[in-house]
Amino acid sequence: MDMRKGAKIAVGGVAVAMVGAAGLGAYNLVDAVADGTGTKSEAAPVRTGPPTGGEIDRAAHDFLAAWAAGDTEHAATLTDNASAASAALTGYRENAHVEKVTLEPGAATGAKVPFTVTAEIAYGKQRSTWKYASSLDVVRGRTSGKALVDWQPTVVHPELRTGGTLRTDAVQAPQVTALDRNGAVLDPKDHPSLAPVLPQLRKRFGEKAGGEPAVEVRAQGPDGGAGAGAGAGARTLHVVSKGKPGTLRTTLDADAQRAAEAAVAKRADASVVAVKPSTGEILAVANSKKTEFNPALQGQTAPGSTMKVVTAATLLEQGKAAPGKPLPCPKYATYGMRFHNVEESENPKATFAEDFAASCNTAFISLADDIPDNALAAEARDVFGLGLEWKTGIGSFDGSVPVDSGAGKAAAMIGQGRVQMSPLNMASVAATVRTGSFHQPYLVAPSVDDRELAQAARPLPAPVARDLRSMMRLTALSGTGARAMAGLGGDVGAKTGSAEVDNQAQPNGWFTAYRGDVAAAAVVPQGGHGGDSAGPIVAAVLRAG
C-alpha cells in the first residue's frame, strides 16, 4: 500500500494521515540501530541533503500528532526553532482559546505538507468550530541532521506573521437598543443629539443590559496589527459569535427630546438639558453642533446671572437679604474691580426681589463684603450638589464654584470669574429650587449598575426655598424671563443670564427655568441676552414637558 496517498489513522484521539512507506511503527525507531550482536553500533554520521519522502512524512506526522495532543513542548522540539514554536503553540491554546484541535494532513508535495485544521474555540460561554487550511515544510536540521519542521508562524495560520499571535477576544461592547422612559426606541436618526450618547451607553451598560459582545479570532502582530508592517490593523480570521444587543431603558422622554432637538436646531450653536426635579431624571439632551463632545452635559463655561439663584440662596440663608427688603441697584459697584449692569441700568429704589428679577449685578456685588469668602462655594456644594462627582451614567461635568476673594469673589456672585457650569448643572439648580432639595441628575437608573448617586449635605431651608421660588416666579412673569415664558401657565420660575467672555463680541446667553415637574437650562454661545437667545429654547422644552 502506498502510504503517501494520505490514508488517515487516529493518533492521540485526533485524526492524522498515515503517510510514508515506513508506517507508524517506524516512527518509534531510535537513531542508533542494532549491529546484529545485541549491542548498539557507533552513532551514524549526521545525515545531509534534502529529507527523504519517508523523513518528510514522519516529521510532519510526529509534529502534528504532538500539537493535536496538546504536547506543545514536544511539538516545538520537532521544529528548527523550538523557542518560537513553543511560544506560538502555547499562545494558540491560551490566547486563541483553542480547547481542542484536530489536524488532518494531506499528501505531501516535495517537502511541503498541507493539512486541515479543525479548532474548537471556547471563550466564556461562547463555543465555535473553526476550520481552515495550512501547511508546513520539512527541512534537515543543520547540526542534528534530523528532518524537522521548518518553523514559521504561518504553520499555525497562513495569516500569522513573525512576532504575531492569534487572539480570541470580545472585540467590542454589545450593541444596545436604547429606550426612552416609556419604552420608545431612541434612534439617532430621529434624535441626532443622541449620536454621541448611545456609544457611551453601549460601552458602559451593554452587558449589564443583557447584551452579549461579539467574539472574534484575530491575527495580531507585535505592533497590534495582522502583519509586520507598522500601523496594520488586527485582522479578523473567524467570528466566534456575532453577539446580541441588550435593551436599556433610559430616563429620556422622546417627546421632550424631539422638542429639544427642534429648539436648538434654530441656532448655529446651542445646548439644552431638561430634568425631572422630583427625581433628577434627565428628560432631554440636545446640541446644535453634532460632535463627540457633548456641551449640554460636559460644557464648562461661566453661567452668568443664572448663578444668582445660588448667590441669592446664600444671601437669604446668611440673613443678608430678603425679597421685600430694599437693596438699591446702582449703575456701578466696586469690589476689587468696577462692575456694571447690562446697558448700565439702575434702580435706586429696588428691593432684593426686584434686583433678582431685573438681574442687577451691582446690587448683588454690593453685598459681597457681607458674606465669608467660602460661603458661595459651600452653598453650591452642600445645598445644590455642585462639584460632588455626579454619576449620571454618562460622561458629564458636575459644576465648579471655587472659593475666591476680592474681585474673584464678586465675579463669582454673578456667575463670572472662575465659576464653571454646563446646562445640566443649571437645570439641576432650577430643579433644586423647585423641590427644595438636590436630586442628582441621571440618565440611566443607578439600579442598572449599582452606582451611588451624589447626595447634598442638606436641603434648602423651607423659608429660603419659598423665597427663591417667589423670586423666580416674579422673573418669569414680569422680569427678564417674561417674554420667553409668556403663555406658560402653572407653577413657573425662571432666571436669565448673560456671561461675558474675553475676546467675544457678544456674551453667552443663558436661561434656566422650571414648570411643574420639569426644569431646563440652555446656553447659546455669543447669543447676547439670555432671555432672548436661550429663553425660547428652554420654553419650548418646558412646553413639551
CORJO-V695228 format. One record per pair of residues at least 4 apart in sequence whose ideal C-beta (glycine too) atoms are under 6 Angstrom apart, sorted by the first residue. I is the first residue (numbers start at 1). J is the second residue. Records with the same first field share a line. If there is no record, write none. Layout:
I=J + J
//
This chain:
3=18 + 19 + 20 + 21
4=19
6=17 + 106 + 107
7=18
8=15 + 17
9=18
11=16 + 65
12=65 + 68 + 69
14=68 + 102
15=102 + 104
16=64 + 65 + 105
17=105
18=24
19=57
20=54 + 57 + 58
22=26 + 54
27=58
32=40
35=41
46=145
47=145
51=55 + 56 + 138 + 140 + 147
55=59 + 147
56=108 + 111 + 138
59=138 + 147
60=105 + 113
62=78
63=75 + 78 + 149
64=103
66=71 + 74 + 75
67=75
68=101 + 103
72=86 + 89 + 90
75=89
76=82 + 85 + 86
77=82
78=149
79=85 + 148 + 149 + 151
80=141 + 148 + 150 + 151
81=85 + 151
82=86
84=151
85=151
86=90
88=153 + 156
90=94
91=95 + 165
92=96 + 98 + 156
93=98
95=165 + 167
96=166 + 168 + 217
97=121 + 122 + 123 + 168
98=119
99=120 + 122
100=120
101=119
102=118
103=115
104=116
105=113 + 115
106=114
108=113
111=137 + 138
112=135 + 137
113=136
114=135
116=133
117=132 + 134
118=131
119=130
120=129
121=128 + 130 + 168 + 240
122=127
123=168 + 215 + 240
126=215 + 240 + 241
128=240
130=238
134=158
136=149 + 155
137=150
138=147
139=150
140=147
141=146 + 148
153=160 + 161 + 162
154=158 + 160
156=160
159=219 + 237
160=164 + 219
161=221 + 227 + 228
163=222
164=219 + 220 + 221
165=220
166=217 + 219
167=218 + 220
168=217
170=213 + 215
171=214 + 216
173=202 + 203 + 206 + 213
174=206 + 207 + 211 + 212 + 213 + 243 + 246
175=245
176=201 + 202 + 206 + 209 + 246 + 248
177=245 + 247
178=186 + 198 + 201 + 248 + 250
179=183 + 249
180=184 + 186 + 252 + 253 + 254
181=251 + 253
184=254
186=191 + 194
188=192 + 194 + 195
191=257
192=290
193=261 + 286 + 287
194=198
196=292 + 294
200=394
201=205 + 248
202=206
205=209 + 248 + 448
206=211 + 246
207=211
208=448 + 449
209=246 + 247 + 248
210=246
211=245 + 246
212=243 + 244
213=243
214=242 + 243
215=240 + 241
216=236 + 239
217=237 + 238
218=234 + 236
219=226 + 235 + 237
220=234
221=225 + 226 + 227 + 228
223=230
225=232 + 233
226=232 + 234 + 235
227=232
250=443 + 444
251=281 + 282 + 443
252=257
253=283
255=544
256=274 + 283 + 284 + 544 + 545
257=284
259=540 + 541 + 544
260=272 + 284 + 286 + 541
261=286
263=537 + 540
264=270 + 272 + 286 + 288
267=288 + 524
269=288 + 289 + 525
270=288 + 524 + 537
271=287 + 295 + 296 + 423 + 523
272=286 + 423 + 522 + 537 + 541
273=285 + 296 + 423 + 424 + 427
274=283 + 284 + 518 + 520 + 541
275=282 + 427 + 431 + 441 + 519
276=281 + 283 + 517
277=431 + 434 + 435 + 517 + 519
278=435 + 517
279=439
280=439 + 440 + 441 + 442
282=441 + 443
284=541
285=296
287=295 + 296
294=298
295=299
296=423
297=396 + 424
298=395 + 397
299=422
300=397 + 420
302=415 + 416 + 419 + 499
303=307 + 415 + 421 + 426 + 497 + 510
304=415 + 497 + 498 + 499 + 510
305=359 + 414 + 415 + 497
306=426 + 495 + 497 + 510 + 512
307=415 + 419
308=312
309=429 + 495
310=379 + 380 + 384
311=364 + 413
312=356
313=379 + 464
314=375 + 376 + 379
315=320 + 321 + 367
316=464 + 467
317=464
318=371
320=367 + 370
321=352
323=352 + 353 + 467 + 471
324=351
325=352
326=351
327=352 + 355 + 363
328=348
329=346 + 347 + 350 + 355 + 360 + 362 + 363
330=346 + 362
331=344 + 346
332=338 + 340
333=339 + 362 + 365 + 366
334=338
335=365 + 368 + 410
336=406 + 407 + 410
337=407
339=361 + 365
340=344
341=345 + 360 + 361 + 362
350=354 + 355
353=471 + 474
354=358
355=360 + 363
356=471
357=474 + 475 + 479
359=480 + 496
361=414
364=413 + 414
365=410
368=409 + 410
371=375
373=403 + 405 + 409
374=378 + 403
376=412
377=401 + 403
378=382
379=383
380=384 + 386 + 401
381=386 + 387
382=457 + 458
383=456 + 460
384=429 + 432 + 438
385=438 + 454 + 456
386=399 + 401
387=398 + 399 + 400
388=454
390=396 + 398 + 440 + 454
391=451
392=396 + 441 + 442 + 443
393=442 + 443 + 444
394=443
396=424
397=422
399=421 + 425
400=420
401=419
402=418
404=408 + 409 + 412
405=409
408=417
411=416 + 417
412=417 + 419
415=419 + 497
421=425 + 426
423=521 + 522 + 523
424=441
426=512 + 521
427=519 + 520 + 521
428=441
430=512 + 514 + 519
431=519
432=438
433=468
434=514 + 519
436=459 + 460 + 465
437=459
438=456
440=453 + 454
444=448
446=451 + 453
460=464 + 465
469=493
472=493 + 494 + 495
473=493
474=479
475=479 + 481 + 494 + 495
476=481 + 485 + 492 + 493 + 494
477=482
478=482
480=496 + 531
481=485 + 494 + 496 + 531
484=531 + 535 + 536 + 539
485=492 + 494 + 539
488=492 + 515
490=515 + 516
491=516
492=515
493=514
494=513
495=512
496=511 + 530 + 531
497=510 + 530
498=507 + 529 + 530
499=507 + 508
500=507
504=526
506=526 + 528
508=523 + 525
509=524 + 527 + 528 + 530 + 533 + 534
510=523 + 530 + 534
511=522 + 530 + 534 + 535 + 538
512=521
513=538
514=519
515=542
518=542 + 545
520=538 + 541 + 542
522=534 + 537 + 538
523=534
524=533 + 534
527=533
528=533
530=534
531=535
//
